[in-house]
């Protein structure tokens, strides 16, 4: 069976990982053949050209998530090839402390079109949070994700086969110089016994691929994509074991200054603490089930395994998560 999957954020880490997992699977899927409609605004960029070289089943399609008519055209044109069977909706993170109204509009638009054109699997990559009781307290990008999720669920009552994928804290956040700041800030801001739910972006794509291979197993379910819950001390131990070196760090005084100056970073610390409490206390009773469900789609790598295997396959993109040293230093995250 031919399965045409539209991938937004195709040139990013999650999208590219999904494309590799479906087009170059470690175990062939003889019953299905996946064709990827990789969305890009500019098919001449290095990222787009990289995708085109993955395989002949990868089709670059030009469109702009801020121009809904261009996305509608992609769905319409795909009818001649059997239509869009699935959608992997990955939206650009605007950055900590940045307005996310555009992100919300894009997500709702994609869900609407998926419902209109009768897709068989709509996978939305959101973000991990402590549970529905805090939804009204979410702000900016967090609030946008809540609203997109709720929109998907309402469309589910009309037939949309949604799956919500909530990734944890990206292992890539600890890469490079900005990563050394992030690690130091978390070490300074979190309680010593607070755990962080970790995920490699490559594995988000792998989990999504597992969902598309067996959509009925995950239809209208929430999956929390986390490989392990570990303290900062445990992460440092894993880094030492894998690389022979401690995690890169900046002086504790500088980390303290970032925490004091940056409201968005303070909110991040509070969110991690709340996630940890609700998971361990049972305040979010379905948490562990949602983590196990994600790992049933694909067994994710620990931080140690990710480091030992050489991290992600693709080259790191500068400021891929919209965070820079200057933003951290000036409190403009």
C-alpha positions as CSV (number, residue, x, y, z in Angstrom):
1,X,0.0,0.0,0.0
2,X,1.3,3.4,-0.9
3,X,1.3,5.8,2.1
4,X,1.9,9.5,1.3
5,X,3.0,11.4,4.3
6,X,3.3,15.2,4.5
7,X,6.1,16.3,6.8
8,X,6.3,19.8,8.0
9,X,9.5,20.9,9.5
10,X,11.0,18.4,7.1
11,X,14.5,20.0,7.1
12,X,14.7,20.1,10.9
13,X,15.9,17.4,13.2
14,X,12.6,15.7,13.9
15,X,11.3,15.8,10.3
16,X,14.6,14.6,8.8
17,X,14.7,11.8,11.3
18,X,11.2,10.6,10.4
19,X,12.1,10.7,6.7
20,X,15.2,8.6,7.2
21,X,13.3,6.1,9.4
22,X,10.6,5.5,6.9
23,X,12.6,5.7,3.7
24,X,15.6,3.8,5.0
25,X,14.2,1.5,7.6
26,X,16.4,-1.0,9.4
27,X,13.7,-3.6,8.8
28,X,11.7,-3.4,5.5
29,X,8.0,-3.0,5.6
30,X,6.8,-5.2,2.6
31,X,3.2,-4.3,3.1
32,X,3.6,-0.6,2.7
33,X,5.6,1.9,0.7
34,X,6.1,5.3,2.1
35,X,6.3,8.4,0.0
36,X,7.4,11.6,1.8
37,X,6.0,15.0,0.8
38,X,8.7,17.1,2.5
39,X,7.4,20.6,3.0
40,X,9.9,23.4,2.3
41,X,9.6,27.1,1.5
42,X,12.8,26.9,-0.6
43,X,13.8,23.7,-2.3
44,X,17.2,25.0,-3.2
45,X,18.5,25.2,0.4
46,X,21.2,22.7,1.6
47,X,18.7,21.1,4.0
48,X,16.1,20.5,1.3
49,X,18.7,19.1,-1.1
50,X,19.9,16.8,1.6
51,X,16.4,15.4,1.9
52,X,16.1,14.9,-1.9
53,X,19.2,12.7,-1.8
54,X,17.8,10.3,0.9
55,X,15.8,8.4,-1.7
56,X,13.5,8.6,-4.7
57,X,10.5,8.3,-2.4
58,X,11.2,11.8,-1.0
59,X,9.3,14.5,-2.9
60,X,10.1,18.2,-2.1
61,X,6.9,20.2,-2.1
62,X,7.0,24.0,-1.8
63,X,4.6,25.7,0.6
64,X,4.4,28.1,3.5
65,X,2.6,27.4,6.8
66,X,1.8,31.1,7.0
67,X,0.0,30.8,3.6
68,X,-2.8,28.2,4.1
69,X,-3.7,28.2,0.4
70,X,-0.3,26.8,-0.4
71,X,-0.8,23.9,1.9
72,X,-4.3,23.3,0.6
73,X,-2.8,23.0,-2.9
74,X,-0.4,20.3,-1.7
75,X,-3.3,18.2,-0.4
76,X,-5.3,18.8,-3.5
77,X,-2.5,17.9,-5.9
78,X,-1.7,14.7,-4.0
79,X,-5.1,13.3,-4.9
80,X,-3.7,12.2,-8.2
81,X,-1.3,9.9,-6.3
82,X,-3.9,8.5,-3.8
83,X,-4.0,11.6,-1.5
84,X,-2.2,12.4,1.7
85,X,-2.4,9.4,3.9
86,X,-0.6,10.9,7.0
87,X,0.8,14.1,8.4
88,X,3.7,14.7,10.7
89,X,3.2,18.2,12.1
90,X,6.4,19.7,13.5
91,X,6.2,23.4,14.0
92,X,9.1,25.8,14.5
93,X,9.7,26.8,18.1
94,X,9.6,30.6,18.2
95,X,12.0,30.7,21.2
96,X,11.6,31.1,24.9
97,X,9.6,34.1,25.8
98,X,8.5,34.8,22.2
99,X,4.9,35.3,20.9
100,X,3.5,32.0,19.5
101,X,0.3,33.0,17.8
102,X,1.7,32.1,14.5
103,X,2.6,28.6,15.8
104,X,-0.9,28.1,17.0
105,X,-2.5,29.2,13.7
106,X,-0.2,26.9,11.7
107,X,-1.0,23.9,13.9
108,X,-4.8,24.4,13.8
109,X,-4.7,24.9,10.0
110,X,-2.8,21.7,9.5
111,X,-5.3,19.7,11.6
112,X,-8.2,21.3,9.8
113,X,-6.8,20.3,6.4
114,X,-6.0,16.8,7.6
115,X,-9.6,16.4,8.7
116,X,-11.0,17.9,5.5
117,X,-8.9,15.6,3.3
118,X,-9.5,12.5,5.4
119,X,-6.0,11.6,6.4
120,X,-5.5,8.3,8.2
121,X,-2.9,9.4,10.7
122,X,-2.2,12.9,12.0
123,X,0.8,13.0,14.3
124,X,1.4,16.3,16.1
125,X,4.7,16.9,17.8
126,X,4.0,19.0,20.9
127,X,6.0,19.2,24.1
128,X,6.0,17.4,27.5
129,X,4.1,18.9,30.3
130,X,2.8,17.9,33.7
131,X,-0.8,17.4,32.8
132,X,-4.2,19.0,31.9
133,X,-4.7,20.6,35.3
134,X,-2.0,23.2,34.4
135,X,-3.2,23.9,30.9
136,X,-4.7,27.3,31.8
137,X,-1.4,28.4,33.3
138,X,0.6,27.7,30.1
139,X,2.0,30.8,28.3
140,X,3.3,31.6,24.8
141,X,4.5,28.5,22.9
142,X,3.3,26.3,25.7
143,X,-0.2,27.7,25.5
144,X,-0.1,27.4,21.7
145,X,0.6,23.7,22.0
146,X,-2.2,23.2,24.4
147,X,-4.6,25.0,22.1
148,X,-3.5,23.0,19.1
149,X,-3.8,19.7,21.0
150,X,-7.3,20.6,22.1
151,X,-8.2,21.5,18.6
152,X,-7.0,18.1,17.4
153,X,-9.1,16.4,20.1
154,X,-12.2,18.3,19.0
155,X,-11.6,17.3,15.4
156,X,-11.2,13.8,16.7
157,X,-14.8,13.8,17.7
158,X,-15.6,14.3,14.0
159,X,-13.2,11.6,12.9
160,X,-9.6,13.0,12.8
161,X,-7.3,10.1,13.8
162,X,-4.9,12.3,15.8
163,X,-1.9,11.2,17.8
164,X,-0.2,13.7,20.1
165,X,3.6,13.2,20.7
166,X,5.0,15.1,23.6
167,X,8.8,15.0,23.5
168,X,10.9,15.7,26.6
169,X,14.0,17.8,27.0
170,X,16.2,17.5,23.9
171,X,19.6,16.0,24.5
172,X,20.9,18.5,21.8
173,X,20.2,21.3,24.3
174,X,23.5,20.4,26.0
175,X,25.6,20.7,22.8
176,X,28.1,23.5,22.1
177,X,28.7,26.6,24.2
178,X,25.1,27.4,24.7
179,X,24.6,23.9,25.9
180,X,27.2,24.3,28.5
181,X,25.2,27.3,29.8
182,X,22.0,25.3,29.7
183,X,23.6,22.4,31.7
184,X,25.0,24.8,34.3
185,X,21.6,26.7,34.6
186,X,19.7,23.5,35.2
187,X,22.3,22.2,37.7
188,X,22.1,25.6,39.5
189,X,18.3,25.9,39.3
190,X,17.0,22.4,39.9
191,X,16.9,20.5,43.2
192,X,19.5,17.8,43.3
193,X,17.0,15.0,43.2
194,X,14.8,16.5,40.4
195,X,14.8,14.4,37.2
196,X,14.7,15.7,33.7
197,X,12.9,13.6,31.0
198,X,15.4,13.3,28.1
199,X,15.0,12.6,24.4
200,X,17.2,12.7,21.3
201,X,15.5,14.6,18.5
202,X,16.5,11.7,16.2
203,X,14.4,9.4,18.3
204,X,11.3,11.6,18.1
205,X,11.4,10.9,14.4
206,X,11.9,7.2,15.1
207,X,8.9,7.1,17.4
208,X,6.8,8.9,14.9
209,X,7.8,6.4,12.2
210,X,6.6,3.6,14.6
211,X,3.3,5.3,14.9
212,X,2.9,5.6,11.1
213,X,3.7,1.9,10.7
214,X,1.0,0.9,13.2
215,X,-1.4,3.8,13.4
216,X,-4.3,1.9,14.9
217,X,-2.2,1.1,18.0
218,X,-1.9,4.8,18.8
219,X,-4.9,6.5,17.3
220,X,-6.3,9.2,19.6
221,X,-3.6,8.6,22.2
222,X,-1.0,10.8,23.9
223,X,2.6,9.6,23.8
224,X,5.3,11.1,26.0
225,X,8.6,10.6,24.2
226,X,11.2,10.2,26.9
227,X,14.1,7.8,27.0
228,X,14.9,8.2,30.7
229,X,14.3,10.4,33.7
230,X,17.6,11.4,35.2
231,X,19.0,14.0,37.6
232,X,21.7,16.4,36.4
233,X,24.3,14.5,38.4
234,X,23.3,11.3,36.6
235,X,23.5,13.0,33.3
236,X,27.0,14.1,34.1
237,X,27.9,10.5,35.0
238,X,26.6,9.3,31.7
239,X,28.5,12.0,29.8
240,X,31.7,11.0,31.7
241,X,31.2,7.3,30.9
242,X,30.5,7.9,27.2
243,X,33.2,10.6,26.5
244,X,35.7,10.3,29.3
245,X,35.0,14.0,30.2
246,X,32.5,15.8,32.4
247,X,29.6,17.8,30.8
248,X,30.9,21.2,29.7
249,X,29.9,24.0,32.1
250,X,30.2,27.7,32.8
251,X,31.0,29.2,36.2
252,X,28.2,28.8,38.7
253,X,28.0,32.5,39.2
254,X,27.2,33.1,35.6
255,X,24.5,30.4,35.6
256,X,23.0,32.1,38.7
257,X,23.0,35.5,36.9
258,X,21.2,34.0,33.9
259,X,18.5,32.6,36.2
260,X,18.1,35.9,38.0
261,X,17.9,37.9,34.8
262,X,15.8,35.6,32.6
263,X,12.1,35.0,33.4
264,X,11.7,32.4,30.6
265,X,14.5,30.4,32.1
266,X,12.9,30.6,35.5
267,X,9.7,29.3,34.0
268,X,11.6,26.4,32.4
269,X,13.0,25.4,35.8
270,X,9.5,25.6,37.4
271,X,8.1,23.5,34.6
272,X,10.7,20.8,35.0
273,X,10.2,20.7,38.8
274,X,6.4,20.5,38.3
275,X,6.8,17.6,35.8
276,X,9.0,15.8,38.2
277,X,6.6,16.2,41.2
278,X,3.5,15.2,39.3
279,X,5.2,12.1,37.8
280,X,6.5,10.8,41.1
281,X,3.5,11.8,43.2
282,X,0.9,10.3,40.9
283,X,-0.8,13.6,40.3
284,X,-0.6,12.9,36.6
285,X,-1.7,9.2,36.7
286,X,-1.4,8.4,33.0
287,X,2.2,9.8,32.8
288,X,4.1,6.5,33.0
289,X,1.6,4.8,30.6
290,X,2.2,7.5,28.0
291,X,6.0,7.1,28.3
292,X,5.7,3.3,27.9
293,X,3.4,3.8,24.9
294,X,6.0,6.0,23.2
295,X,8.7,3.4,23.9
296,X,6.5,0.7,22.4
297,X,6.6,2.6,19.1
298,X,10.4,2.8,19.3
299,X,12.8,2.0,22.1
300,X,14.6,5.3,22.6
301,X,18.3,5.9,23.4
302,X,19.6,7.0,26.8
303,X,21.9,10.0,27.0
304,X,24.8,7.6,27.4
305,X,23.8,5.6,24.4
306,X,23.2,8.7,22.3
307,X,26.7,10.1,23.1
308,X,28.4,6.7,22.6
309,X,26.8,6.3,19.2
310,X,27.9,9.6,18.0
311,X,24.8,11.7,18.5
312,X,22.6,12.6,15.6
313,X,23.5,11.8,12.0
314,X,23.0,15.3,10.6
315,X,25.2,18.3,11.2
316,X,24.3,20.5,14.0
317,X,22.6,23.7,13.0
318,X,23.6,26.9,14.7
319,X,20.9,28.2,17.1
320,X,18.6,25.3,16.0
321,X,16.4,25.9,19.0
322,X,16.4,29.7,18.6
323,X,18.6,30.2,21.7
324,X,21.8,32.2,21.6
325,X,24.4,33.3,24.1
326,X,23.3,36.9,23.7
327,X,19.7,36.1,24.4
328,X,20.7,34.2,27.5
329,X,23.0,36.9,28.7
330,X,20.5,39.7,28.2
331,X,17.4,38.0,29.5
332,X,15.7,38.1,26.0
333,X,15.0,34.3,25.7
